[in-house]
Structure formats: C-alpha cells, structure tokens
Amino acid sequence: MGGGCLFMGPAPPEQGNIRPLPPRLPTYTVSGQAIIAAPGPITVTVQPVGPEEVQGYFRSRPPRVNPFQGMQKNITPFLVRIENRARDQVTFEPGLAVLKDQDNRPVAAWDAMDLHQTFGEKPGLLQAAQGGVFAGYVVVPPDQSREGLLIFPALPKDAKALFLHFTSLYAGPTPYPLIFEFTVVPEGSKK
C-alpha cells in the first residue's frame, strides 16, 4: 500500500450539501463523506470537498498557495486518491471524467487548458493549480498512490443527485469504469 495523506475532516457548510449515496455495488463503500471503490487491484477514494478542505490541501503542498481562493461559487471540487495494487501501472485520464446531475446534464472536469485560461496571467497560481489538480494524464506505478483534486464547474442550482463517471481508468489494458453517486442536500437542511 502506498503512503500519503488523505484529508478526512468534517464537511464544511459550503460543500456539506454534497453527500455520498449508499452504494449499490459490493465493490463500493462509504466512509464519512468519501466513497471508496475497490474494483480488482485498484482503490479509488472520491470525496466532495469545500473551501476549507481545498485550502488545507494546498497548504499541505508546496508552494502552499491555494489558487482557488475566493472561487468557491464557481467550482465543484472533489479530492481523488488512486491506489494501485496491480502489477501493471494504473492510468487515469481526468479530462474524460464527467459529472452528471439527475437530468443527465454533463460537465467535464477541468483540464490543463481550463487551468491556463483561469490562471495564465498568474504563473504562481497556475503552478500551484497544476501541482494539485488532476488535469492531465495520471500514471500510478505499482504499489503506489496518487492524490489530486478534480475540479468541475459550479453545479446547476436545481441539482439533486450527482453521478461522477470515471470512464478512462485502467490497470494495464483492463478498464475499470466507475460511477460515484452523491445526493445534493438543499443548503441549510440538516439531513
């Protein structure tokens, strides 16, 4: 099992409105706000994160700058950790990850172009974003893990359910398509 640190704090109120749904498949479990999928030799942990967790995530890594400061209303971030227990390398194309709501409206994860368009004028913020966001092809060698943020655009106001689709996750040549299901609790409710 690879080392590394996974942020598991209480969900802050801003993003506390996205909660895991009970898993339908035995390869999925829920731990706090995170959904853990363990198909075959891969473990993928996905957790919706709010501004405090994004801040803590970037504070824990050089250059200790949060490029998303003040952008909470414009983004829907998830912390993703991929652990590889396979003999083959695990590959993940985050640009093909899609977040859909109950009406099947898809939004794609931010890619390198989105980071450049957002932070191109600010090289320090761009470098911090590139270091912390899964925006390009991710390779996880055997017996290691990688962790990064997936950034999606803000949710539609009427979103009630979210389905995060990983369509391009492979251990060697074997595909492991995954779907992480979340419910959106209206702001202010205490469910």
PyMOL CGO cylinders between C-alpha atoms (Angstrom):
from pymol import cmd
from pymol.cgo import CYLINDER

trace = [
    CYLINDER, 0.00, 0.00, 0.00, 1.42, 3.39, -0.96, 0.3, 1, 1, 1, 1, 1, 1,
    CYLINDER, 1.42, 3.39, -0.96, 1.85, 6.14, 1.61, 0.3, 1, 1, 1, 1, 1, 1,
    CYLINDER, 1.85, 6.14, 1.61, 0.25, 9.53, 1.50, 0.3, 1, 1, 1, 1, 1, 1,
    CYLINDER, 0.25, 9.53, 1.50, -2.19, 11.67, 3.35, 0.3, 1, 1, 1, 1, 1, 1,
    CYLINDER, -2.19, 11.67, 3.35, -5.91, 11.90, 2.70, 0.3, 1, 1, 1, 1, 1, 1,
    CYLINDER, -5.91, 11.90, 2.70, -7.86, 14.82, 4.10, 0.3, 1, 1, 1, 1, 1, 1,
    CYLINDER, -7.86, 14.82, 4.10, -10.83, 13.48, 6.06, 0.3, 1, 1, 1, 1, 1, 1,
    CYLINDER, -10.83, 13.48, 6.06, -12.25, 16.39, 8.01, 0.3, 1, 1, 1, 1, 1, 1,
    CYLINDER, -12.25, 16.39, 8.01, -15.86, 17.30, 8.61, 0.3, 1, 1, 1, 1, 1, 1,
    CYLINDER, -15.86, 17.30, 8.61, -17.58, 18.68, 5.55, 0.3, 1, 1, 1, 1, 1, 1,
    CYLINDER, -17.58, 18.68, 5.55, -17.70, 22.46, 5.71, 0.3, 1, 1, 1, 1, 1, 1,
    CYLINDER, -17.70, 22.46, 5.71, -21.13, 24.04, 5.27, 0.3, 1, 1, 1, 1, 1, 1,
    CYLINDER, -21.13, 24.04, 5.27, -20.42, 25.36, 1.76, 0.3, 1, 1, 1, 1, 1, 1,
    CYLINDER, -20.42, 25.36, 1.76, -19.79, 21.92, 0.27, 0.3, 1, 1, 1, 1, 1, 1,
    CYLINDER, -19.79, 21.92, 0.27, -21.56, 19.95, 3.00, 0.3, 1, 1, 1, 1, 1, 1,
    CYLINDER, -21.56, 19.95, 3.00, -24.55, 19.82, 0.69, 0.3, 1, 1, 1, 1, 1, 1,
    CYLINDER, -24.55, 19.82, 0.69, -22.99, 17.01, -1.39, 0.3, 1, 1, 1, 1, 1, 1,
    CYLINDER, -22.99, 17.01, -1.39, -23.24, 13.65, 0.37, 0.3, 1, 1, 1, 1, 1, 1,
    CYLINDER, -23.24, 13.65, 0.37, -22.46, 10.08, -0.71, 0.3, 1, 1, 1, 1, 1, 1,
    CYLINDER, -22.46, 10.08, -0.71, -25.41, 7.86, -1.60, 0.3, 1, 1, 1, 1, 1, 1,
    CYLINDER, -25.41, 7.86, -1.60, -25.44, 4.33, -0.18, 0.3, 1, 1, 1, 1, 1, 1,
    CYLINDER, -25.44, 4.33, -0.18, -23.51, 2.16, -2.64, 0.3, 1, 1, 1, 1, 1, 1,
    CYLINDER, -23.51, 2.16, -2.64, -25.39, -0.24, -4.91, 0.3, 1, 1, 1, 1, 1, 1,
    CYLINDER, -25.39, -0.24, -4.91, -22.41, -2.48, -5.60, 0.3, 1, 1, 1, 1, 1, 1,
    CYLINDER, -22.41, -2.48, -5.60, -20.35, -4.54, -3.13, 0.3, 1, 1, 1, 1, 1, 1,
    CYLINDER, -20.35, -4.54, -3.13, -17.10, -3.06, -4.52, 0.3, 1, 1, 1, 1, 1, 1,
    CYLINDER, -17.10, -3.06, -4.52, -18.12, 0.38, -3.15, 0.3, 1, 1, 1, 1, 1, 1,
    CYLINDER, -18.12, 0.38, -3.15, -18.17, 1.56, 0.47, 0.3, 1, 1, 1, 1, 1, 1,
    CYLINDER, -18.17, 1.56, 0.47, -18.87, 4.91, 2.12, 0.3, 1, 1, 1, 1, 1, 1,
    CYLINDER, -18.87, 4.91, 2.12, -16.63, 6.34, 4.84, 0.3, 1, 1, 1, 1, 1, 1,
    CYLINDER, -16.63, 6.34, 4.84, -17.77, 9.70, 6.17, 0.3, 1, 1, 1, 1, 1, 1,
    CYLINDER, -17.77, 9.70, 6.17, -18.13, 11.98, 3.13, 0.3, 1, 1, 1, 1, 1, 1,
    CYLINDER, -18.13, 11.98, 3.13, -15.98, 9.74, 0.91, 0.3, 1, 1, 1, 1, 1, 1,
    CYLINDER, -15.98, 9.74, 0.91, -16.95, 6.95, -1.45, 0.3, 1, 1, 1, 1, 1, 1,
    CYLINDER, -16.95, 6.95, -1.45, -14.36, 4.21, -1.84, 0.3, 1, 1, 1, 1, 1, 1,
    CYLINDER, -14.36, 4.21, -1.84, -14.43, 1.94, -4.89, 0.3, 1, 1, 1, 1, 1, 1,
    CYLINDER, -14.43, 1.94, -4.89, -12.19, -1.12, -4.85, 0.3, 1, 1, 1, 1, 1, 1,
    CYLINDER, -12.19, -1.12, -4.85, -12.61, -3.00, -8.13, 0.3, 1, 1, 1, 1, 1, 1,
    CYLINDER, -12.61, -3.00, -8.13, -9.86, -5.53, -8.70, 0.3, 1, 1, 1, 1, 1, 1,
    CYLINDER, -9.86, -5.53, -8.70, -6.37, -4.22, -7.89, 0.3, 1, 1, 1, 1, 1, 1,
    CYLINDER, -6.37, -4.22, -7.89, -7.33, -0.52, -7.65, 0.3, 1, 1, 1, 1, 1, 1,
    CYLINDER, -7.33, -0.52, -7.65, -8.78, 1.52, -4.81, 0.3, 1, 1, 1, 1, 1, 1,
    CYLINDER, -8.78, 1.52, -4.81, -10.26, 4.90, -5.72, 0.3, 1, 1, 1, 1, 1, 1,
    CYLINDER, -10.26, 4.90, -5.72, -11.46, 7.27, -3.00, 0.3, 1, 1, 1, 1, 1, 1,
    CYLINDER, -11.46, 7.27, -3.00, -13.60, 10.25, -4.01, 0.3, 1, 1, 1, 1, 1, 1,
    CYLINDER, -13.60, 10.25, -4.01, -14.70, 12.94, -1.58, 0.3, 1, 1, 1, 1, 1, 1,
    CYLINDER, -14.70, 12.94, -1.58, -16.51, 16.22, -2.28, 0.3, 1, 1, 1, 1, 1, 1,
    CYLINDER, -16.51, 16.22, -2.28, -14.52, 19.00, -0.62, 0.3, 1, 1, 1, 1, 1, 1,
    CYLINDER, -14.52, 19.00, -0.62, -15.38, 22.51, 0.42, 0.3, 1, 1, 1, 1, 1, 1,
    CYLINDER, -15.38, 22.51, 0.42, -13.29, 25.67, 0.65, 0.3, 1, 1, 1, 1, 1, 1,
    CYLINDER, -13.29, 25.67, 0.65, -11.65, 24.75, 3.98, 0.3, 1, 1, 1, 1, 1, 1,
    CYLINDER, -11.65, 24.75, 3.98, -10.55, 21.34, 2.71, 0.3, 1, 1, 1, 1, 1, 1,
    CYLINDER, -10.55, 21.34, 2.71, -9.28, 22.81, -0.56, 0.3, 1, 1, 1, 1, 1, 1,
    CYLINDER, -9.28, 22.81, -0.56, -7.37, 25.39, 1.50, 0.3, 1, 1, 1, 1, 1, 1,
    CYLINDER, -7.37, 25.39, 1.50, -5.89, 22.65, 3.72, 0.3, 1, 1, 1, 1, 1, 1,
    CYLINDER, -5.89, 22.65, 3.72, -5.00, 20.52, 0.72, 0.3, 1, 1, 1, 1, 1, 1,
    CYLINDER, -5.00, 20.52, 0.72, -3.00, 23.31, -0.91, 0.3, 1, 1, 1, 1, 1, 1,
    CYLINDER, -3.00, 23.31, -0.91, -1.47, 24.40, 2.41, 0.3, 1, 1, 1, 1, 1, 1,
    CYLINDER, -1.47, 24.40, 2.41, -0.01, 20.90, 2.77, 0.3, 1, 1, 1, 1, 1, 1,
    CYLINDER, -0.01, 20.90, 2.77, 1.93, 21.04, -0.51, 0.3, 1, 1, 1, 1, 1, 1,
    CYLINDER, 1.93, 21.04, -0.51, 4.47, 23.47, -1.96, 0.3, 1, 1, 1, 1, 1, 1,
    CYLINDER, 4.47, 23.47, -1.96, 4.18, 26.33, -2.84, 0.3, 1, 1, 1, 1, 1, 1,
    CYLINDER, 4.18, 26.33, -2.84, 1.45, 26.36, -0.15, 0.3, 1, 1, 1, 1, 1, 1,
    CYLINDER, 1.45, 26.36, -0.15, -0.78, 28.65, -2.21, 0.3, 1, 1, 1, 1, 1, 1,
    CYLINDER, -0.78, 28.65, -2.21, -4.48, 27.95, -2.83, 0.3, 1, 1, 1, 1, 1, 1,
    CYLINDER, -4.48, 27.95, -2.83, -5.17, 29.07, -6.40, 0.3, 1, 1, 1, 1, 1, 1,
    CYLINDER, -5.17, 29.07, -6.40, -8.92, 28.59, -5.88, 0.3, 1, 1, 1, 1, 1, 1,
    CYLINDER, -8.92, 28.59, -5.88, -9.19, 31.10, -3.02, 0.3, 1, 1, 1, 1, 1, 1,
    CYLINDER, -9.19, 31.10, -3.02, -12.44, 33.03, -3.46, 0.3, 1, 1, 1, 1, 1, 1,
    CYLINDER, -12.44, 33.03, -3.46, -13.67, 30.79, -6.32, 0.3, 1, 1, 1, 1, 1, 1,
    CYLINDER, -13.67, 30.79, -6.32, -15.94, 28.51, -4.20, 0.3, 1, 1, 1, 1, 1, 1,
    CYLINDER, -15.94, 28.51, -4.20, -19.11, 29.62, -6.01, 0.3, 1, 1, 1, 1, 1, 1,
    CYLINDER, -19.11, 29.62, -6.01, -17.64, 28.79, -9.43, 0.3, 1, 1, 1, 1, 1, 1,
    CYLINDER, -17.64, 28.79, -9.43, -16.30, 25.28, -8.84, 0.3, 1, 1, 1, 1, 1, 1,
    CYLINDER, -16.30, 25.28, -8.84, -17.32, 21.85, -7.56, 0.3, 1, 1, 1, 1, 1, 1,
    CYLINDER, -17.32, 21.85, -7.56, -14.11, 20.18, -6.29, 0.3, 1, 1, 1, 1, 1, 1,
    CYLINDER, -14.11, 20.18, -6.29, -13.55, 16.53, -5.40, 0.3, 1, 1, 1, 1, 1, 1,
    CYLINDER, -13.55, 16.53, -5.40, -10.48, 15.05, -3.74, 0.3, 1, 1, 1, 1, 1, 1,
    CYLINDER, -10.48, 15.05, -3.74, -9.46, 11.86, -5.55, 0.3, 1, 1, 1, 1, 1, 1,
    CYLINDER, -9.46, 11.86, -5.55, -6.96, 9.26, -4.37, 0.3, 1, 1, 1, 1, 1, 1,
    CYLINDER, -6.96, 9.26, -4.37, -5.98, 6.34, -6.62, 0.3, 1, 1, 1, 1, 1, 1,
    CYLINDER, -5.98, 6.34, -6.62, -4.13, 3.40, -5.05, 0.3, 1, 1, 1, 1, 1, 1,
    CYLINDER, -4.13, 3.40, -5.05, -2.55, 0.77, -7.29, 0.3, 1, 1, 1, 1, 1, 1,
    CYLINDER, -2.55, 0.77, -7.29, -2.10, -2.77, -6.00, 0.3, 1, 1, 1, 1, 1, 1,
    CYLINDER, -2.10, -2.77, -6.00, -1.69, -4.18, -9.52, 0.3, 1, 1, 1, 1, 1, 1,
    CYLINDER, -1.69, -4.18, -9.52, 1.49, -5.41, -11.18, 0.3, 1, 1, 1, 1, 1, 1,
    CYLINDER, 1.49, -5.41, -11.18, 0.65, -3.11, -14.11, 0.3, 1, 1, 1, 1, 1, 1,
    CYLINDER, 0.65, -3.11, -14.11, 0.60, 0.65, -13.90, 0.3, 1, 1, 1, 1, 1, 1,
    CYLINDER, 0.60, 0.65, -13.90, -2.76, 2.30, -13.42, 0.3, 1, 1, 1, 1, 1, 1,
    CYLINDER, -2.76, 2.30, -13.42, -3.67, 5.12, -15.80, 0.3, 1, 1, 1, 1, 1, 1,
    CYLINDER, -3.67, 5.12, -15.80, -6.42, 7.70, -15.48, 0.3, 1, 1, 1, 1, 1, 1,
    CYLINDER, -6.42, 7.70, -15.48, -7.47, 10.40, -17.93, 0.3, 1, 1, 1, 1, 1, 1,
    CYLINDER, -7.47, 10.40, -17.93, -9.18, 13.03, -15.74, 0.3, 1, 1, 1, 1, 1, 1,
    CYLINDER, -9.18, 13.03, -15.74, -10.23, 15.06, -18.79, 0.3, 1, 1, 1, 1, 1, 1,
    CYLINDER, -10.23, 15.06, -18.79, -12.68, 12.25, -19.57, 0.3, 1, 1, 1, 1, 1, 1,
    CYLINDER, -12.68, 12.25, -19.57, -14.24, 12.30, -16.07, 0.3, 1, 1, 1, 1, 1, 1,
    CYLINDER, -14.24, 12.30, -16.07, -17.81, 13.58, -16.28, 0.3, 1, 1, 1, 1, 1, 1,
    CYLINDER, -17.81, 13.58, -16.28, -20.14, 14.85, -13.58, 0.3, 1, 1, 1, 1, 1, 1,
    CYLINDER, -20.14, 14.85, -13.58, -23.85, 14.50, -14.38, 0.3, 1, 1, 1, 1, 1, 1,
    CYLINDER, -23.85, 14.50, -14.38, -26.94, 15.53, -12.44, 0.3, 1, 1, 1, 1, 1, 1,
    CYLINDER, -26.94, 15.53, -12.44, -30.31, 13.78, -12.21, 0.3, 1, 1, 1, 1, 1, 1,
    CYLINDER, -30.31, 13.78, -12.21, -31.32, 15.31, -15.57, 0.3, 1, 1, 1, 1, 1, 1,
    CYLINDER, -31.32, 15.31, -15.57, -28.19, 13.82, -17.20, 0.3, 1, 1, 1, 1, 1, 1,
    CYLINDER, -28.19, 13.82, -17.20, -26.63, 17.26, -17.79, 0.3, 1, 1, 1, 1, 1, 1,
    CYLINDER, -26.63, 17.26, -17.79, -22.89, 16.54, -18.12, 0.3, 1, 1, 1, 1, 1, 1,
    CYLINDER, -22.89, 16.54, -18.12, -19.97, 18.77, -17.17, 0.3, 1, 1, 1, 1, 1, 1,
    CYLINDER, -19.97, 18.77, -17.17, -16.36, 17.77, -17.78, 0.3, 1, 1, 1, 1, 1, 1,
    CYLINDER, -16.36, 17.77, -17.78, -13.54, 18.06, -15.26, 0.3, 1, 1, 1, 1, 1, 1,
    CYLINDER, -13.54, 18.06, -15.26, -11.21, 20.99, -15.77, 0.3, 1, 1, 1, 1, 1, 1,
    CYLINDER, -11.21, 20.99, -15.77, -8.23, 20.13, -17.94, 0.3, 1, 1, 1, 1, 1, 1,
    CYLINDER, -8.23, 20.13, -17.94, -4.87, 21.82, -18.46, 0.3, 1, 1, 1, 1, 1, 1,
    CYLINDER, -4.87, 21.82, -18.46, -6.47, 24.30, -20.91, 0.3, 1, 1, 1, 1, 1, 1,
    CYLINDER, -6.47, 24.30, -20.91, -9.02, 25.38, -18.27, 0.3, 1, 1, 1, 1, 1, 1,
    CYLINDER, -9.02, 25.38, -18.27, -6.22, 25.91, -15.74, 0.3, 1, 1, 1, 1, 1, 1,
    CYLINDER, -6.22, 25.91, -15.74, -4.28, 28.00, -18.29, 0.3, 1, 1, 1, 1, 1, 1,
    CYLINDER, -4.28, 28.00, -18.29, -7.37, 30.07, -19.16, 0.3, 1, 1, 1, 1, 1, 1,
    CYLINDER, -7.37, 30.07, -19.16, -8.11, 30.68, -15.46, 0.3, 1, 1, 1, 1, 1, 1,
    CYLINDER, -8.11, 30.68, -15.46, -4.59, 31.27, -14.12, 0.3, 1, 1, 1, 1, 1, 1,
    CYLINDER, -4.59, 31.27, -14.12, -2.48, 32.05, -17.23, 0.3, 1, 1, 1, 1, 1, 1,
    CYLINDER, -2.48, 32.05, -17.23, -1.86, 35.65, -16.12, 0.3, 1, 1, 1, 1, 1, 1,
    CYLINDER, -1.86, 35.65, -16.12, -0.71, 34.48, -12.68, 0.3, 1, 1, 1, 1, 1, 1,
    CYLINDER, -0.71, 34.48, -12.68, 2.19, 32.00, -13.04, 0.3, 1, 1, 1, 1, 1, 1,
    CYLINDER, 2.19, 32.00, -13.04, 2.39, 31.27, -9.28, 0.3, 1, 1, 1, 1, 1, 1,
    CYLINDER, 2.39, 31.27, -9.28, -1.29, 30.31, -9.10, 0.3, 1, 1, 1, 1, 1, 1,
    CYLINDER, -1.29, 30.31, -9.10, -1.04, 28.31, -12.32, 0.3, 1, 1, 1, 1, 1, 1,
    CYLINDER, -1.04, 28.31, -12.32, 1.92, 26.34, -10.94, 0.3, 1, 1, 1, 1, 1, 1,
    CYLINDER, 1.92, 26.34, -10.94, 0.06, 25.65, -7.67, 0.3, 1, 1, 1, 1, 1, 1,
    CYLINDER, 0.06, 25.65, -7.67, -3.04, 24.52, -9.60, 0.3, 1, 1, 1, 1, 1, 1,
    CYLINDER, -3.04, 24.52, -9.60, -1.00, 22.29, -11.92, 0.3, 1, 1, 1, 1, 1, 1,
    CYLINDER, -1.00, 22.29, -11.92, 0.65, 20.68, -8.89, 0.3, 1, 1, 1, 1, 1, 1,
    CYLINDER, 0.65, 20.68, -8.89, -2.60, 19.91, -7.07, 0.3, 1, 1, 1, 1, 1, 1,
    CYLINDER, -2.60, 19.91, -7.07, -5.23, 19.27, -9.72, 0.3, 1, 1, 1, 1, 1, 1,
    CYLINDER, -5.23, 19.27, -9.72, -5.60, 16.13, -11.82, 0.3, 1, 1, 1, 1, 1, 1,
    CYLINDER, -5.60, 16.13, -11.82, -5.77, 17.98, -15.15, 0.3, 1, 1, 1, 1, 1, 1,
    CYLINDER, -5.77, 17.98, -15.15, -3.59, 15.77, -17.35, 0.3, 1, 1, 1, 1, 1, 1,
    CYLINDER, -3.59, 15.77, -17.35, -2.90, 12.09, -17.84, 0.3, 1, 1, 1, 1, 1, 1,
    CYLINDER, -2.90, 12.09, -17.84, -2.26, 10.40, -14.45, 0.3, 1, 1, 1, 1, 1, 1,
    CYLINDER, -2.26, 10.40, -14.45, 0.01, 7.36, -14.11, 0.3, 1, 1, 1, 1, 1, 1,
    CYLINDER, 0.01, 7.36, -14.11, 0.16, 5.42, -10.84, 0.3, 1, 1, 1, 1, 1, 1,
    CYLINDER, 0.16, 5.42, -10.84, 3.06, 2.91, -10.68, 0.3, 1, 1, 1, 1, 1, 1,
    CYLINDER, 3.06, 2.91, -10.68, 2.53, -0.49, -8.99, 0.3, 1, 1, 1, 1, 1, 1,
    CYLINDER, 2.53, -0.49, -8.99, 2.20, -0.35, -5.17, 0.3, 1, 1, 1, 1, 1, 1,
    CYLINDER, 2.20, -0.35, -5.17, 1.90, 3.44, -5.15, 0.3, 1, 1, 1, 1, 1, 1,
    CYLINDER, 1.90, 3.44, -5.15, -0.87, 6.00, -4.90, 0.3, 1, 1, 1, 1, 1, 1,
    CYLINDER, -0.87, 6.00, -4.90, -1.57, 9.46, -6.28, 0.3, 1, 1, 1, 1, 1, 1,
    CYLINDER, -1.57, 9.46, -6.28, -3.88, 12.11, -4.90, 0.3, 1, 1, 1, 1, 1, 1,
    CYLINDER, -3.88, 12.11, -4.90, -5.26, 15.22, -6.56, 0.3, 1, 1, 1, 1, 1, 1,
    CYLINDER, -5.26, 15.22, -6.56, -8.30, 17.42, -6.98, 0.3, 1, 1, 1, 1, 1, 1,
    CYLINDER, -8.30, 17.42, -6.98, -10.81, 17.08, -9.78, 0.3, 1, 1, 1, 1, 1, 1,
    CYLINDER, -10.81, 17.08, -9.78, -12.38, 20.48, -10.42, 0.3, 1, 1, 1, 1, 1, 1,
    CYLINDER, -12.38, 20.48, -10.42, -15.78, 20.76, -12.09, 0.3, 1, 1, 1, 1, 1, 1,
    CYLINDER, -15.78, 20.76, -12.09, -17.81, 23.88, -12.88, 0.3, 1, 1, 1, 1, 1, 1,
    CYLINDER, -17.81, 23.88, -12.88, -20.39, 25.00, -10.32, 0.3, 1, 1, 1, 1, 1, 1,
    CYLINDER, -20.39, 25.00, -10.32, -23.47, 22.78, -10.01, 0.3, 1, 1, 1, 1, 1, 1,
    CYLINDER, -23.47, 22.78, -10.01, -26.78, 23.72, -11.58, 0.3, 1, 1, 1, 1, 1, 1,
    CYLINDER, -26.78, 23.72, -11.58, -28.98, 25.31, -8.89, 0.3, 1, 1, 1, 1, 1, 1,
    CYLINDER, -28.98, 25.31, -8.89, -31.58, 22.53, -9.25, 0.3, 1, 1, 1, 1, 1, 1,
    CYLINDER, -31.58, 22.53, -9.25, -29.14, 19.61, -8.97, 0.3, 1, 1, 1, 1, 1, 1,
    CYLINDER, -29.14, 19.61, -8.97, -30.49, 16.92, -6.61, 0.3, 1, 1, 1, 1, 1, 1,
    CYLINDER, -30.49, 16.92, -6.61, -28.20, 14.00, -7.44, 0.3, 1, 1, 1, 1, 1, 1,
    CYLINDER, -28.20, 14.00, -7.44, -24.68, 13.80, -8.84, 0.3, 1, 1, 1, 1, 1, 1,
    CYLINDER, -24.68, 13.80, -8.84, -23.06, 10.95, -10.72, 0.3, 1, 1, 1, 1, 1, 1,
    CYLINDER, -23.06, 10.95, -10.72, -19.30, 11.17, -11.15, 0.3, 1, 1, 1, 1, 1, 1,
    CYLINDER, -19.30, 11.17, -11.15, -18.22, 8.94, -14.06, 0.3, 1, 1, 1, 1, 1, 1,
    CYLINDER, -18.22, 8.94, -14.06, -14.63, 7.73, -14.44, 0.3, 1, 1, 1, 1, 1, 1,
    CYLINDER, -14.63, 7.73, -14.44, -14.64, 6.33, -17.98, 0.3, 1, 1, 1, 1, 1, 1,
    CYLINDER, -14.64, 6.33, -17.98, -10.87, 6.20, -18.51, 0.3, 1, 1, 1, 1, 1, 1,
    CYLINDER, -10.87, 6.20, -18.51, -9.34, 4.31, -15.58, 0.3, 1, 1, 1, 1, 1, 1,
    CYLINDER, -9.34, 4.31, -15.58, -7.16, 1.31, -16.46, 0.3, 1, 1, 1, 1, 1, 1,
    CYLINDER, -7.16, 1.31, -16.46, -4.92, -1.21, -14.70, 0.3, 1, 1, 1, 1, 1, 1,
    CYLINDER, -4.92, -1.21, -14.70, -2.69, -2.20, -17.60, 0.3, 1, 1, 1, 1, 1, 1,
    CYLINDER, -2.69, -2.20, -17.60, -5.07, -2.93, -20.52, 0.3, 1, 1, 1, 1, 1, 1,
    CYLINDER, -5.07, -2.93, -20.52, -8.09, -3.62, -18.27, 0.3, 1, 1, 1, 1, 1, 1,
    CYLINDER, -8.09, -3.62, -18.27, -10.69, -0.84, -18.00, 0.3, 1, 1, 1, 1, 1, 1,
    CYLINDER, -10.69, -0.84, -18.00, -12.33, -0.10, -14.65, 0.3, 1, 1, 1, 1, 1, 1,
    CYLINDER, -12.33, -0.10, -14.65, -15.20, 2.30, -15.38, 0.3, 1, 1, 1, 1, 1, 1,
    CYLINDER, -15.20, 2.30, -15.38, -16.55, 3.68, -12.10, 0.3, 1, 1, 1, 1, 1, 1,
    CYLINDER, -16.55, 3.68, -12.10, -19.57, 5.74, -11.09, 0.3, 1, 1, 1, 1, 1, 1,
    CYLINDER, -19.57, 5.74, -11.09, -19.69, 7.57, -7.75, 0.3, 1, 1, 1, 1, 1, 1,
    CYLINDER, -19.69, 7.57, -7.75, -23.20, 8.59, -6.65, 0.3, 1, 1, 1, 1, 1, 1,
    CYLINDER, -23.20, 8.59, -6.65, -23.92, 11.59, -4.45, 0.3, 1, 1, 1, 1, 1, 1,
    CYLINDER, -23.92, 11.59, -4.45, -27.05, 13.34, -3.29, 0.3, 1, 1, 1, 1, 1, 1,
    CYLINDER, -27.05, 13.34, -3.29, -27.32, 17.12, -3.11, 0.3, 1, 1, 1, 1, 1, 1,
    CYLINDER, -27.32, 17.12, -3.11, -28.95, 18.27, 0.11, 0.3, 1, 1, 1, 1, 1, 1,
    CYLINDER, -28.95, 18.27, 0.11, -30.51, 21.75, -0.08, 0.3, 1, 1, 1, 1, 1, 1,
    CYLINDER, -30.51, 21.75, -0.08, -28.47, 24.48, 1.66, 0.3, 1, 1, 1, 1, 1, 1,
    CYLINDER, -28.47, 24.48, 1.66, -29.34, 24.83, 5.32, 0.3, 1, 1, 1, 1, 1, 1,
    CYLINDER, -29.34, 24.83, 5.32, -31.03, 21.43, 5.77, 0.3, 1, 1, 1, 1, 1, 1,
    CYLINDER, -31.03, 21.43, 5.77, -29.54, 19.16, 8.43, 0.3, 1, 1, 1, 1, 1, 1,
    CYLINDER, -29.54, 19.16, 8.43, -30.06, 15.71, 6.85, 0.3, 1, 1, 1, 1, 1, 1,
]
cmd.load_cgo(trace, "trace")
